[in-house]
Amino acid sequence: MDFTGQTVEAARRSLTNLLRASLIDSPELDARLLVGAALNFDLTGLISAAKRTLSPDEAAQLAQFAARRLYGEPIARITGIKEFWGLQFTLSADTLVPRPDTETIVEAALECLDTRGPRSRALRIADLGTGSGAIILALLSELPNATGIATDINFAALRAARGNAERNGLAHRTHFVACDYASALHEGFDLIVSNPPYIPSADIAGLDIEVRAHDPMRALDGGSDGYDAYRIIAPEAARLLSPGGFLVVEVGHDQSDTVADLISEAGLDLPAPAKTDLGGIRRAVMGLKKPR
């Protein structure tokens, strides 16, 4: 992979062909994003500079990015940036890449809150195991008078989440707590959300390389059956939610029924069937603490 002497447009085409030959999904989009990242250009900049020749440093940087993508590293890991819910998130090695499926959790949470009153009301939200902060910050962007507490056991993940709150202008309404799920929190929440680790330990080796080789293991491994986190979160939510408050959690394929059972056993009602993502997988399971 030597892009030396190529124009910006020629390098983009060369990289597209290389990615396509290696059976990389969306080779054209990936090539555009990688060239843009190597040159620090947006789409308009790439078009304007199409006939300019790459400098040696730019060619070397693009070659490095191309090698990482061919190894299976996700684009977002290479560029360090991922969009979620219209917001920009900086990633770290200690956080998952926010995925479109997880926007289902945000949608489900907002739908639950909408049944109780206007989005403009004051609300307290907790995000357990926040990672990059994607879920809590997406919710706060839609709820102008809400405040959020984001927890994570990993200090580096909390630093990344705090940086993302600052990046998106939401730091003044977000607090960050280092603890295991909700162990340091006190009651009084209107909404608790979480995208916990839910992959059974024995299944991790069979995951796509973009996940198993690049996402943090702590954020993937859900224990022997994949339900360890839910056994902690469900009773904690029952303790922490105000009457009429909601729990919304992300689950994996074929896990929604078991997680719903765990939520019921903790004393919460099930206000609606699990919400499906765009792929038809029941992705968001909801619980409700009985109103007084």
C-alpha positions in Angstrom: 0.0 0.0 0.0 1.9 2.9 -1.3 0.0 6.1 -2.0 3.1 8.2 -2.7 2.7 10.5 -5.7 -1.1 9.9 -6.0 -3.7 12.6 -6.1 -6.3 12.7 -3.4 -8.9 11.3 -5.8 -6.6 8.6 -7.1 -5.7 7.6 -3.5 -9.4 7.3 -2.7 -10.0 5.1 -5.7 -7.0 2.9 -5.0 -8.1 2.4 -1.4 -11.6 1.7 -2.4 -10.4 -1.1 -4.7 -8.1 -2.5 -2.1 -10.9 -2.6 0.5 -13.3 -4.1 -2.0 -10.8 -6.8 -2.9 -10.4 -7.7 0.7 -14.2 -8.0 1.1 -14.5 -5.1 3.5 -18.1 -3.9 3.9 -18.9 -0.4 2.4 -15.4 0.0 0.8 -16.3 3.4 -0.9 -17.5 5.0 2.3 -14.6 3.6 4.3 -12.1 4.9 1.8 -13.6 8.3 1.8 -13.6 8.5 5.6 -10.0 7.2 5.8 -8.7 9.6 3.2 -10.5 12.4 5.0 -9.1 11.5 8.4 -5.5 11.2 7.0 -5.7 14.6 5.4 -8.0 16.2 8.1 -10.6 17.0 5.4 -14.4 16.8 5.4 -16.3 15.8 2.3 -16.2 19.4 0.9 -12.4 19.5 1.4 -11.9 16.2 -0.3 -13.8 17.4 -3.4 -11.9 20.7 -3.5 -8.5 19.0 -3.1 -9.3 16.0 -5.4 -6.5 16.8 -7.9 -3.8 17.7 -5.3 -0.9 15.3 -4.8 -0.5 13.7 -1.4 2.5 14.8 0.6 4.8 12.0 1.8 3.5 12.3 5.3 -0.1 12.1 4.1 0.6 9.1 2.0 2.3 7.4 5.0 -0.6 8.2 7.3 -3.1 6.9 4.8 -1.1 3.7 4.4 -1.2 3.2 8.1 -4.9 3.7 8.3 -5.5 1.3 5.4 -3.4 -1.4 7.1 -5.4 -1.0 10.3 -8.7 -1.3 8.4 -7.6 -4.4 6.5 -6.7 -6.0 9.8 -10.4 -5.5 10.9 -10.1 -2.4 13.0 -13.4 -0.4 12.8 -13.4 2.9 11.1 -14.4 4.6 14.3 -11.4 3.2 16.2 -9.1 4.5 13.4 -10.5 8.0 13.2 -11.3 8.2 16.9 -14.7 9.7 16.3 -18.2 8.2 16.1 -21.6 9.8 15.5 -24.5 8.7 17.7 -28.0 10.3 17.8 -26.6 13.3 15.8 -23.8 13.9 18.4 -20.1 13.4 18.0 -18.3 11.1 20.4 -14.6 10.7 20.9 -13.6 7.1 21.6 -11.0 5.4 23.7 -9.7 1.9 24.1 -11.8 1.6 27.2 -15.2 2.3 25.6 -17.4 0.5 23.1 -18.0 2.0 19.7 -21.6 3.4 19.9 -23.7 1.4 17.5 -26.9 2.3 15.7 -28.7 -0.6 17.5 -28.2 1.2 20.8 -30.2 4.2 19.5 -33.2 1.9 20.1 -32.6 2.3 23.9 -32.8 6.1 23.5 -36.0 5.8 21.5 -37.6 3.4 24.0 -36.6 5.6 27.0 -38.1 8.7 25.4 -41.3 6.9 24.5 -41.6 5.8 28.2 -41.0 9.3 29.5 -43.5 10.7 27.0 -46.3 8.7 28.6 -45.7 10.6 31.9 -45.5 14.2 30.8 -43.7 16.7 28.6 -40.0 16.4 27.9 -39.4 19.8 29.2 -40.0 18.8 32.8 -37.2 18.3 35.4 -36.0 14.7 35.3 -33.2 12.7 37.0 -31.6 10.0 34.9 -28.9 7.4 35.6 -26.8 5.6 33.0 -25.2 2.5 34.5 -21.9 1.5 32.9 -21.9 4.6 30.7 -18.8 3.9 28.6 -18.5 6.7 26.1 -21.6 8.4 27.5 -23.5 7.9 24.3 -26.9 7.0 25.9 -27.0 9.5 28.7 -25.8 12.4 26.5 -28.3 11.5 23.7 -31.1 11.6 26.3 -30.0 14.9 27.8 -29.9 16.4 24.3 -33.6 15.7 24.0 -34.6 16.6 27.6 -33.6 20.2 28.2 -34.3 20.3 32.0 -33.0 16.8 32.9 -29.8 16.0 34.8 -27.9 12.8 34.5 -25.5 10.6 36.5 -23.2 8.4 34.5 -21.5 5.5 36.3 -18.7 3.3 35.3 -16.2 1.1 37.1 -13.5 2.1 34.7 -11.9 5.6 35.4 -10.6 5.9 31.8 -14.1 5.3 30.4 -15.5 8.0 32.8 -12.8 10.4 31.5 -13.9 9.7 28.0 -17.5 10.2 28.8 -16.8 13.5 30.6 -14.9 14.7 27.6 -17.8 13.8 25.3 -20.2 15.7 27.6 -17.9 18.8 27.3 -17.6 18.3 23.5 -21.4 18.3 23.2 -22.2 21.1 25.6 -23.8 18.9 28.2 -21.2 18.7 31.0 -23.2 21.2 33.1 -26.1 18.7 33.4 -24.0 15.5 33.8 -22.3 14.0 36.8 -19.8 11.1 36.7 -19.5 8.5 39.4 -16.9 5.7 39.6 -18.7 2.6 40.9 -20.0 -0.8 39.9 -23.3 -0.1 38.2 -25.5 1.6 40.8 -23.7 0.7 44.0 -22.9 4.3 45.0 -26.3 5.8 44.0 -29.3 6.9 46.1 -32.9 6.7 45.1 -35.0 9.3 43.3 -34.5 8.6 39.6 -37.2 9.0 36.9 -35.2 6.9 34.4 -32.4 4.4 34.6 -30.8 3.1 31.4 -28.0 0.7 30.7 -26.2 -1.1 27.8 -24.4 -3.7 30.0 -22.1 -6.5 28.9 -24.4 -9.3 27.7 -22.3 -11.7 25.5 -21.9 -15.2 27.1 -18.2 -15.7 27.9 -17.9 -18.7 25.6 -19.3 -16.8 22.6 -16.8 -14.0 22.6 -14.2 -15.9 20.6 -16.8 -16.3 17.7 -17.6 -12.6 17.5 -16.6 -10.5 14.4 -13.0 -9.4 14.6 -14.1 -5.7 14.7 -15.7 -6.5 18.1 -13.6 -9.2 19.7 -10.2 -7.7 18.8 -11.0 -4.0 19.4 -13.8 -3.6 21.9 -12.9 -3.7 25.7 -13.5 -7.2 27.0 -15.0 -5.8 30.2 -17.8 -4.2 28.1 -18.6 -7.5 26.3 -18.4 -10.4 28.8 -21.8 -10.9 30.4 -20.7 -14.0 32.3 -21.3 -17.7 31.6 -24.9 -17.2 30.4 -24.8 -13.5 29.5 -27.1 -12.3 32.3 -24.7 -11.4 35.1 -25.2 -7.6 34.7 -29.0 -7.8 34.6 -29.1 -9.8 37.8 -27.4 -6.8 39.5 -29.2 -4.0 37.6 -32.8 -5.1 37.9 -33.0 -5.1 41.7 -30.9 -1.9 41.9 -33.3 -0.2 39.6 -36.2 -1.3 41.8 -34.5 0.3 44.7 -33.5 3.5 43.0 -36.4 4.4 40.8 -39.1 6.8 42.0 -42.7 5.5 41.7 -43.6 5.8 38.1 -40.0 5.6 37.0 -38.6 3.5 34.2 -35.7 1.1 33.6 -34.6 0.6 30.0 -31.8 -1.9 29.1 -30.2 -3.1 25.9 -30.2 -6.9 25.4 -28.7 -9.3 22.8 -30.3 -11.6 20.4 -32.9 -13.9 22.1 -32.3 -12.4 25.5 -35.4 -10.2 25.9 -37.7 -12.8 27.5 -35.1 -13.8 30.2 -34.2 -10.2 31.0 -37.9 -9.3 31.2 -38.3 -12.2 33.7 -35.4 -10.8 35.8 -37.0 -7.4 35.8 -40.4 -8.8 36.9 -38.7 -10.8 39.6 -37.1 -7.6 40.9 -40.6 -6.2 41.4 -41.0 -4.0 38.4 -43.8 -4.1 35.9 -43.4 -4.5 32.2 -45.1 -1.5 30.6 -44.7 -2.6 27.0 -43.2 -5.3 24.9 -39.5 -5.2 24.1 -38.7 -2.6 21.4 -37.1 -4.0 18.2 -34.2 -2.4 16.4 -34.0 -1.8 12.7 -32.9 -5.4 12.2 -36.0 -6.8 13.9 -34.2 -7.9 17.1 -35.9 -7.2 20.4 -33.3 -4.8 21.6 -34.8 -2.7 24.4 -36.5 -4.2 27.5 -38.4 -1.8 29.8 -39.4 -2.0 33.4 -41.8 0.3 35.4 -41.9 1.0 39.1 -45.5 1.0 40.1 -46.9 4.5 40.7 -48.3 5.2 44.1 
